[in-house]
Amino acid sequence: MHIEVTKTAREKIKDAAPAGSVLRVNGELAGGCGMNVEYSLVWDEPGRAGRITEQDGLSIAVDPETEQFIGASALKIDYAERQGFKLITPGEILAYGLTLRERWG
C-alpha cells in the first residue's frame, strides 16, 4: 500500500513525535450488530508487526489486518485545523477528527 502524508499532516506529526517511535495507522472492528471499523493514529515502537513506510524522516506502520480494512492500494493522511487528521483512500474518507494517541497497553 502506498501511503502519502500531506505537508500539513507531516509537520503536525513531526512536531509531536516521541523519539524513536513510529506512527501506527490502526483499524479495529467495533460495535455490536452493526460492526464498523474505528481507525486511530497511535505512537508505537519500531519492530512491531506491520509494514513500515518511510517518508521524509517519518515512519508510518500499518498491520496486515488494518490494510484489509482499508481495502485500497493508496492511503492519504491529511490534517486540517478544527477537523484533525483524516484518512482518505481514492474512493472515500475512512475517518476524520483523529488525534495522535499514545500507544495502548
N, C-alpha and C positions, 0 to 999 in steps of 0.2 A: 504494500500500500504506500502510495506517495502521500507525504504529509507536508503541507505548506503552512507556514506561520506568517501571518501578515506582520508588517513592520511595527504597527502599534501594539499588537499582541506580544511580539518578541521583546519589545522594550519593557513592557509591564512584567513579563515573565522573568527576564534577566534581572530586573531591579529587585525582585522578591526571592530569587533563587538561593536556597541554602547551599553552602559549599559542598561540592561532591555529590549532588543529588541529580536525579533525572525527574522530568515531569511525566507522570503516567496518565494517559487517557484511559479511563476505566469505565466499563459499562457493566451494569448488574441488572438482572431481572428483578422487578419489584411489582407489588400489587397482588391482589387475590385472584378473582375470576378474570379480570381484565389485565393480564400481565403486560407490562411495558418495560422498556429499558431506561434506567436512570444513569446518566453519564456524569462523571466528575473528573476534575483535574487535580491530581494528588502528587505531592512530592514523595519520591520513593528512592530506594537505594539502587545503585547500578548493580547489574548482575542478577536481578530477579527475573522471572520468566517474561518473555516477550521480545519483540523486535525493537531495537533502539535505532532511531533516526537522529543523525547529527545535522544541525542546520545553524550556521553562523555562531558556533560555540554553545549552542543549546541542544541538550539531549532530551528526546521525547521517546517514551516507551509505550507500546501497545501490545497487549497479550493477544493470543490467537482467538480466544472467546470474544473479546471486545471487537476484534476485526470482523468476526462473523456477524455480530450485532450491527456494526456499521454498514456492512454489505455493499461497499463501494471500493473502487480502486484508488480513490483520492479522498483526502480529508483536509479541510482548511480550518485552522484555528484563528479566530479573529477576536478583536476586543473593541468595545465602544463604551465610553463613559455612560453611566446610567443603565447600561444593558449588560455589562460584564462580558465574559468570554462566551463565544459562540462556536459550536462545532457544525461545520457545513460540508455536505457532500455535493457532488454535481447535481443531485436530484432533490435535495431537501435540507432544511435546517434541522439537525438532530437535537440540539439543545442550545439554550441561551440562558443568560443570567448566572453563568457558572463563576465560581471564585476559585482561587488556588487554596487547596487544603493541605494540612499536614497528613503524613502517612497514617493509615489506620493500623490497628494492632496486629 
